[in-house]
Amino acid sequence: MDAIQQQMFDSYRAARRGELPPPLPGRHDWEVVRGARDRRRFAAVIAERPARGRWRTALRALLTGRRARAPFARRVRAVR
């Protein structure tokens, strides 16, 4: 059964019961995408990684041949 058939079945059942019909398929897709993006950013913050710009930094390091510096890495200074 595909999404359209399931939608038709659920609409019919809701009409028989006098309930509101379910939302159309694909109506909340962008909300799901935003939720996944927010969860990924939150996980990055919890893991102490930058929440934005990671792809661009990695691509720049790959194209220029430089090794990407670890985020929030402390630079060791010589003690004199």
C-alpha positions as CSV (number, residue, x, y, z in Angstrom):
1,M,0.0,0.0,0.0
2,D,1.5,3.3,-1.0
3,A,1.0,6.7,0.8
4,I,-2.0,7.8,-1.3
5,Q,-3.9,4.6,-0.7
6,Q,-3.2,4.8,3.0
7,Q,-4.3,8.5,3.0
8,M,-7.6,7.5,1.2
9,F,-8.1,4.6,3.7
10,D,-7.5,6.8,6.7
11,S,-9.8,9.6,5.3
12,Y,-12.6,7.1,4.8
13,R,-12.2,5.7,8.3
14,A,-12.1,9.2,9.8
15,A,-15.3,10.2,7.9
16,R,-17.1,7.0,9.1
17,R,-16.1,7.8,12.7
18,G,-16.9,11.5,12.4
19,E,-13.2,12.5,13.1
20,L,-11.0,15.0,11.4
21,P,-9.2,13.6,8.3
22,P,-5.4,13.1,8.6
23,P,-3.0,15.6,7.1
24,L,-2.1,15.1,3.4
25,P,1.1,13.1,2.7
26,G,4.2,15.2,2.5
27,R,2.6,18.1,4.3
28,H,5.0,18.0,7.2
29,D,8.2,16.9,5.4
30,W,10.0,20.2,5.8
31,E,9.3,20.2,9.6
32,V,10.9,16.7,9.8
33,V,14.0,18.0,7.8
34,R,14.2,21.1,10.2
35,G,13.9,18.8,13.2
36,A,16.7,16.5,12.0
37,R,18.9,19.5,11.3
38,D,18.3,21.0,14.8
39,R,19.0,17.6,16.4
40,R,22.3,17.3,14.5
41,R,23.3,20.8,15.5
42,F,22.3,20.1,19.2
43,A,24.4,16.9,19.2
44,A,27.4,18.9,17.8
45,V,27.1,21.5,20.6
46,I,26.9,18.7,23.2
47,A,30.0,17.1,21.7
48,E,31.8,20.4,21.8
49,R,32.1,20.7,18.0
50,P,31.1,23.7,16.0
51,A,27.4,23.5,15.1
52,R,27.7,25.2,11.7
53,G,30.3,25.4,8.9
54,R,31.8,21.9,9.4
55,W,31.3,20.9,5.8
56,R,32.8,24.0,4.4
57,T,35.8,23.8,6.7
58,A,36.4,20.1,5.8
59,L,36.1,20.9,2.1
60,R,38.5,23.8,2.3
61,A,41.0,21.6,4.1
62,L,40.6,18.9,1.5
63,L,41.0,21.3,-1.5
64,T,44.0,23.2,-0.1
65,G,45.8,20.1,1.2
66,R,45.9,21.4,4.8
67,R,44.9,19.3,7.7
68,A,41.8,20.7,9.4
69,R,42.5,21.8,12.9
70,A,40.5,20.1,15.6
71,P,37.7,22.5,16.8
72,F,38.3,24.1,20.1
73,A,41.8,22.5,20.3
74,R,44.1,24.3,22.6
75,R,47.4,25.4,21.2
76,V,50.3,24.4,23.4
77,R,52.6,27.3,24.1
78,A,56.2,27.0,25.2
79,V,56.8,28.0,28.7
80,R,59.8,30.3,29.1
